[in-house]
Amino acid sequence: MPWTFSRVDPNQGVSPFFDHAVRRGDRNAPETCPKRGNVLLYEPRFDDRTGTRDGNIEAVEQFMRQIGLISNLDLAERFADHLRAEGIACTIDQAPGGFRVWVHDDDRVVEAKEELPRFLSEPYHDRYRDAADRAMARVREATARLKSARARTVVMTDKWSRPASQTCPATFILIGLSLLVAFFTSLNPQRNDPFVDRLWFSNDGTLQPIFRGEVWRIITPIFLHFGLMHLVFNMLWLRQFGLQMETLLGTAKFLGIVLTIAVFSNFAEFWFHSQWFGGMSGVDYGLFGYLWVKGRMEPESGLGVPQQTVTVMLIWYALCVVGVIPNVANWAHGVGLVTGVTIAFGGVILKPLMRRQ
């Protein structure tokens, strides 16, 4: 039975690059099989009843391509290390007359075949001298990336198995606060109400209350609603957008986006229109803008909104702007939308730069 070879890092175990080599033989190979240096030698399982090798071997070999034969094991190892250092996953095994070199990725077969005669003509050239070290460095780098990716992975099965109120607490807290304020104001906030007076962006038409330390005012207008329909529609949009974003982004990031949108949309409405305004709609439009951009520019994120939602939101905004629907905080809607779009667009642009760093 021919031996199967796989280079491993003694500290890391079998490399992800060569994981399928383990599948080709005994799972206990690292402990039970003979070694040569840091190369494991082990035999694939053999079924005495059927007279065939482990079916995993045939399955794996269907996806590999043999590119050549090298007579010397040391040279075969060196060439395999060079390929792996170049990012070409490969395996070597024994055959009559030498050691076969198998390449796993069809897209790299031609490149590996072209490299083989150059190697055979000058196997001790400087470019091959540190092949083993470079291969190990690439393995460690891949392992580090894998660990990093796992750390950033959101296990959705855990989230879906729990109630939405547990996986998305910020969304339900925002809804709960809005309902609580609606109860105490009877959905009709009055300017002379002492309770409401503490929630307006400003109670004197200037920024002095905020400068004096009442900084909550830059956020609290989002909890004021004027009428049942105003409250219901805003909460429905908040729930729809919020559950999606908080589930995929996490509570902290989602809440940061909400507060950022609230600050800019509230300030715009105060500065350009009036101090007497309220509602979650500016935030809703910001969340909509964020999801809209993410869905178009980064669909793999899982974030997005259906086209019918885009149509409804934009038509509603246009009707409010032209006055068909009166008494609406258009500046809050518009600036909220722009803020959400900007946050999403900035994230998409900055992500490649952060990866390079």
C-alpha positions in Angstrom: 0.0 0.0 0.0 1.6 3.4 -1.0 2.3 5.9 1.7 0.6 9.3 1.7 2.6 12.5 2.6 1.4 15.6 4.3 3.6 18.4 5.8 2.4 19.6 9.2 3.4 22.1 11.8 4.3 20.3 15.0 2.7 23.2 17.0 -0.4 23.7 15.0 -1.3 20.2 13.9 -2.3 19.4 10.4 -2.5 22.6 8.3 -5.9 23.7 6.9 -4.1 23.7 3.5 -3.6 20.0 3.7 -6.7 19.0 5.7 -8.0 16.7 3.0 -4.7 14.8 3.1 -5.7 13.6 6.6 -9.1 12.6 5.1 -7.3 10.4 2.7 -5.9 8.2 5.5 -6.3 7.2 9.1 -7.7 10.0 11.3 -5.1 8.9 13.9 -2.2 9.3 11.5 -0.4 12.1 13.4 -0.1 9.8 16.5 0.2 6.3 14.9 2.1 6.6 11.7 5.9 6.8 11.0 7.4 10.2 10.4 10.2 11.6 8.4 11.2 15.0 9.8 8.0 17.0 9.8 6.4 14.8 7.2 3.8 12.2 8.2 3.9 8.9 6.5 0.7 6.9 6.8 -1.3 4.4 4.9 -4.9 4.9 3.8 -7.5 2.5 5.2 -8.1 -0.7 3.3 -11.4 -2.6 3.3 -10.6 -6.3 3.5 -14.1 -7.3 2.7 -14.4 -5.4 -0.6 -10.7 -5.3 -1.5 -10.8 -1.5 -2.0 -9.2 1.5 -0.5 -11.0 4.0 1.7 -13.7 5.7 -0.5 -12.4 9.1 0.7 -9.3 8.6 -1.4 -11.1 8.2 -4.7 -13.4 11.1 -3.8 -10.5 13.4 -3.1 -8.4 12.3 -6.1 -11.3 13.2 -8.4 -10.7 16.8 -7.4 -6.9 16.7 -7.7 -4.7 16.8 -10.8 -1.3 15.0 -11.1 1.3 17.3 -12.6 4.3 15.1 -12.6 6.7 12.6 -11.0 9.8 13.4 -8.9 12.2 10.5 -8.2 13.6 11.8 -5.0 11.6 12.3 -1.8 13.6 15.3 -0.6 13.2 17.0 -3.9 9.5 16.2 -4.0 9.1 17.7 -0.5 11.0 20.8 -1.5 8.9 21.3 -4.6 5.7 20.8 -2.7 6.8 23.3 -0.1 7.5 25.8 -2.9 4.1 25.4 -4.3 2.4 25.8 -1.0 4.5 28.9 -0.3 3.0 30.3 -3.5 -0.5 29.4 -2.3 -0.9 26.3 -4.4 -2.3 23.5 -2.3 -0.8 20.1 -3.2 -0.1 16.6 -2.0 2.7 14.1 -2.8 2.4 10.3 -2.6 4.5 7.4 -3.6 4.2 5.7 -6.9 6.4 3.3 -9.0 9.5 5.2 -10.0 9.1 8.1 -7.6 6.7 10.5 -5.9 3.6 12.0 -7.6 2.7 15.6 -7.2 -1.0 16.4 -7.0 -2.4 19.9 -7.3 -5.8 20.5 -5.7 -7.0 23.6 -7.5 -7.7 23.2 -11.2 -7.1 26.9 -11.7 -3.4 26.5 -10.5 -2.6 23.3 -12.4 -1.0 25.1 -15.4 1.1 27.3 -13.2 2.3 24.3 -11.2 3.1 22.3 -14.4 5.2 25.2 -15.8 7.1 25.5 -12.5 8.0 21.8 -12.3 10.6 21.7 -15.2 12.2 24.9 -13.8 12.5 23.3 -10.5 13.9 20.0 -11.8 16.6 21.9 -13.8 17.7 23.9 -10.7 16.3 22.3 -7.6 18.9 24.0 -5.4 18.3 27.4 -6.7 18.0 30.2 -4.1 14.3 30.6 -4.9 13.7 27.1 -3.5 16.1 27.2 -0.6 13.7 28.5 2.1 10.5 26.9 0.7 9.7 25.0 3.9 9.9 28.1 6.0 7.8 30.1 3.6 5.2 27.3 3.4 5.0 27.2 7.2 4.6 31.0 7.4 1.8 30.8 4.9 0.1 28.0 7.0 0.4 30.1 10.1 -1.0 33.1 8.3 -4.0 31.1 7.1 -4.6 29.7 10.5 -4.6 33.2 12.0 -7.0 34.4 9.4 -9.3 31.4 10.1 -9.2 32.1 13.8 -10.0 35.8 13.2 -12.9 34.9 10.9 -14.3 32.6 13.5 -14.1 35.3 16.1 -16.1 37.6 13.9 -18.7 35.0 13.0 -22.2 35.5 14.2 -23.8 32.2 15.1 -27.3 32.8 13.8 -28.7 29.5 15.1 -28.1 30.7 18.7 -29.8 34.0 17.9 -32.8 32.4 16.2 -33.3 30.0 19.0 -33.9 32.9 21.4 -36.8 35.3 21.5 -36.3 38.5 19.5 -36.5 40.6 22.6 -33.3 38.9 23.9 -31.4 39.0 20.6 -32.4 42.6 19.8 -32.8 44.4 23.1 -32.0 47.9 21.8 -34.8 47.7 19.2 -37.4 46.8 21.8 -36.1 49.3 24.3 -36.5 52.1 21.8 -40.1 50.9 21.0 -40.8 50.6 24.7 -39.6 54.1 25.5 -41.7 55.5 22.6 -44.8 53.7 24.0 -44.1 54.9 27.5 -43.7 58.5 26.4 -46.9 58.2 24.2 -48.7 57.0 27.3 -47.6 59.9 29.5 -48.3 62.5 26.8 -51.5 60.9 25.5 -50.0 61.1 22.0 -50.5 64.9 22.2 -47.3 66.6 23.5 -48.0 70.1 24.8 -45.5 72.9 24.9 -46.5 73.9 28.5 -46.4 70.3 29.9 -43.5 70.1 32.4 -42.7 66.5 31.4 -42.7 67.2 27.6 -40.7 70.4 28.3 -37.7 68.2 29.2 -37.9 66.2 26.0 -38.0 69.0 23.3 -34.8 69.6 21.5 -35.0 73.1 23.0 -37.5 74.8 25.2 -36.4 78.4 24.4 -35.5 78.2 20.7 -31.7 78.3 21.3 -29.0 75.7 22.0 -28.5 77.1 25.5 -30.3 74.3 27.3 -28.0 71.7 25.7 -24.9 73.8 26.5 -26.1 74.0 30.1 -25.8 70.2 30.3 -29.2 69.0 29.2 -27.6 66.9 26.5 -30.3 64.3 26.4 -32.4 66.8 24.4 -30.4 66.0 21.2 -31.9 62.5 21.3 -35.2 62.6 23.2 -37.4 64.2 20.4 -37.4 60.8 18.7 -39.7 59.5 21.5 -42.4 62.2 21.0 -45.3 61.2 18.8 -48.4 63.1 17.6 -51.3 60.7 17.1 -51.8 57.0 17.0 -51.0 56.6 13.3 -47.8 58.6 13.7 -46.7 56.2 16.5 -47.8 52.9 14.8 -46.1 53.5 11.5 -42.9 54.7 13.1 -42.8 51.7 15.4 -43.5 49.2 12.6 -40.7 50.6 10.5 -38.4 50.7 13.5 -39.1 47.0 14.3 -38.6 45.9 10.7 -35.3 47.7 10.2 -34.1 47.4 13.7 -34.5 43.6 14.1 -32.5 43.0 10.9 -29.7 45.4 11.7 -29.3 44.5 15.4 -29.3 40.8 14.6 -26.5 41.1 12.1 -24.5 44.1 13.4 -24.9 43.6 17.1 -26.6 45.7 19.7 -23.7 48.2 20.3 -23.1 49.0 16.6 -26.8 49.2 15.9 -27.4 51.6 18.9 -24.5 53.7 17.8 -26.0 54.1 14.3 -29.4 55.0 15.8 -28.0 57.7 18.1 -25.8 59.2 15.3 -28.8 59.4 13.0 -30.9 60.9 15.8 -28.4 63.6 16.6 -28.0 64.8 13.0 -31.7 64.6 12.0 -32.9 66.3 15.2 -30.4 69.1 14.9 -31.3 69.7 11.2 -35.0 69.9 12.0 -34.3 72.3 14.9 -31.9 74.5 12.9 -33.8 74.8 9.7 -37.4 74.6 10.8 -38.6 74.6 14.4 -37.9 73.4 18.0 -41.4 71.9 18.3 -41.1 68.5 16.6 -40.8 64.8 17.4 -41.0 61.3 16.1 -38.9 58.3 15.2 -39.3 58.8 11.5 -35.9 60.6 11.1 -34.2 57.5 12.6 -36.4 55.2 10.5 -35.3 56.9 7.3 -31.7 56.7 8.4 -32.0 53.0 9.1 -33.7 52.6 5.7 -30.9 54.5 4.0 -28.2 52.3 5.7 -29.9 49.1 4.7 -30.6 50.3 1.1 -26.9 51.1 0.5 -25.7 47.9 2.2 -28.0 45.8 0.1 -26.8 47.4 -3.1 -23.1 47.6 -2.4 -22.4 44.8 0.0 -25.2 42.1 -0.5 -23.0 39.5 1.1 -23.6 41.3 4.5 -27.1 39.9 4.6 -28.5 43.4 5.0 -30.9 45.0 2.6 -34.5 46.1 1.9 -36.9 44.8 -0.8 -37.5 47.1 -3.8 -41.1 47.6 -2.8 -39.9 49.1 0.5 -37.6 51.4 -1.3 -40.4 52.6 -3.5 -42.8 53.2 -0.6 -40.2 55.1 1.5 -39.1 57.3 -1.4 -42.7 58.1 -2.5 -43.8 58.9 1.0 -40.8 61.2 1.4 -41.6 63.0 -1.8 -45.3 63.4 -0.9 -44.2 64.9 2.4 -41.7 67.3 0.8 -44.2 68.7 -1.7 -46.9 69.2 1.0 -49.4 66.5 0.0 -48.9 65.2 3.6 -48.6 68.2 5.9 -47.0 68.8 9.3 -44.1 66.5 8.7 -40.5 67.0 9.9 -39.0 66.9 6.4 -35.6 68.1 7.5 -35.4 65.2 10.0 -36.4 62.7 7.3 -34.0 64.0 4.7 -31.0 64.4 6.9 -31.7 61.1 8.7 -31.7 59.4 5.2 -28.5 61.1 4.2 -26.8 60.2 7.5 -27.8 56.5 7.2 -26.6 56.4 3.6 -23.3 58.1 4.6 -22.6 55.7 7.4 -23.2 52.7 5.2 -21.2 54.1 2.3 -18.3 55.0 4.5 -18.2 51.5 6.0 -18.1 49.9 2.6 -15.3 52.2 1.4 -13.2 52.0 4.6 -13.4 48.2 5.0 -10.8 47.3 2.3 -8.4 50.0 3.8 -8.8 48.5 7.3 -8.1 45.0 5.9 -4.9 46.2 4.3 -3.7 47.7 7.6 
